[in-house]
Amino acid sequence: MLRLYEKYHEPFEEYIKSTVMHVLKETHDEYMMQEPAKRWSNHKVDKEHEGSYYSRKLSSWIHEDSCPDYILKNVLRRRGRMAPYLHSSSEPKLIDVSKDTLCTTL
């Protein structure tokens, strides 16, 4: 974290001085809050679009493979990342619970 700070400290400060402070100095009263409110609104819209994108993507993947096959495929792909955190007896249980939970909600 310290290296990251050291690397980007100067450009970040320069950006704040040249762009952010300039805007803040010219903005007063209720107008000061309009920009953050607008950005927050845009963020919420982006988040909704992102969620609907992944929902459509998941539906298309499940359409291509059955739901249990899709889950099994993805759990097996992630086996290496999960291995340090799970006991070996947990894998079959995880697959079964995932199938039951996800396939009934889709």
C-alpha positions in Angstrom: 0.0 0.0 0.0 2.8 2.4 0.8 4.5 1.7 -2.5 1.2 2.5 -4.3 0.9 5.7 -2.4 4.5 6.7 -3.1 4.1 5.9 -6.8 0.8 7.9 -7.3 1.1 10.5 -4.6 2.4 13.3 -6.8 0.1 12.7 -9.9 -2.9 12.4 -7.6 -2.1 15.6 -5.7 -1.6 17.4 -9.0 -4.9 16.2 -10.3 -6.6 17.4 -7.1 -5.0 20.8 -7.3 -5.6 21.3 -11.1 -9.0 19.8 -11.4 -10.9 19.2 -8.2 -9.9 22.3 -6.3 -10.6 24.5 -9.3 -14.2 23.2 -9.5 -14.7 23.4 -5.7 -13.5 27.0 -5.6 -16.1 28.0 -8.3 -19.0 26.0 -6.8 -21.1 27.4 -4.0 -24.2 26.7 -1.9 -26.6 23.9 -3.2 -24.6 23.6 -6.4 -21.7 22.1 -4.5 -23.8 18.9 -3.8 -25.2 18.6 -7.3 -22.1 17.0 -8.8 -21.7 14.3 -6.1 -25.5 13.6 -6.3 -25.3 13.3 -10.1 -22.3 10.9 -9.9 -24.0 8.8 -7.3 -27.1 8.6 -9.5 -24.9 7.5 -12.4 -23.2 4.9 -10.2 -26.5 3.4 -9.3 -27.6 3.2 -12.9 -24.2 1.6 -13.9 -24.6 -0.9 -11.1 -28.1 -1.8 -12.2 -27.0 -2.3 -15.8 -24.0 -4.4 -14.6 -26.4 -6.6 -12.6 -28.8 -7.1 -15.5 -25.9 -7.9 -17.8 -24.6 -10.7 -15.5 -28.2 -12.0 -15.0 -28.6 -12.3 -18.8 -25.2 -13.9 -19.1 -26.0 -16.4 -16.4 -29.3 -17.3 -18.1 -27.6 -17.8 -21.4 -24.9 -20.0 -19.8 -27.6 -22.1 -18.1 -29.5 -22.3 -21.4 -26.4 -23.8 -23.0 -25.8 -26.2 -20.2 -28.2 -27.5 -17.7 -28.1 -25.7 -14.3 -26.4 -28.6 -12.5 -23.9 -29.0 -15.3 -23.2 -25.2 -15.2 -22.6 -25.3 -11.5 -20.5 -28.4 -11.5 -18.4 -26.9 -14.3 -17.8 -23.7 -12.4 -17.1 -25.3 -9.1 -14.6 -27.7 -10.7 -12.9 -24.7 -12.5 -12.5 -23.0 -9.1 -11.4 -26.1 -7.2 -7.8 -24.8 -7.0 -8.9 -21.6 -5.4 -11.2 -23.3 -3.0 -9.0 -26.1 -1.9 -7.0 -24.2 0.7 -10.3 -23.1 2.4 -12.4 -26.3 2.3 -12.0 -29.8 3.7 -12.0 -32.4 1.0 -15.3 -33.8 2.3 -17.0 -30.4 1.8 -16.7 -30.3 -2.0 -19.6 -32.8 -2.8 -21.8 -31.0 -0.2 -20.9 -27.6 -1.7 -21.9 -28.8 -5.2 -25.2 -30.3 -3.9 -26.2 -27.2 -1.9 -25.2 -24.9 -4.9 -27.3 -27.0 -7.3 -30.3 -26.9 -4.9 -30.1 -23.3 -4.1 -29.2 -21.8 -7.5 -31.3 -24.1 -9.7 -34.5 -23.5 -7.7 -34.1 -19.7 -7.8 -33.4 -19.4 -11.5 
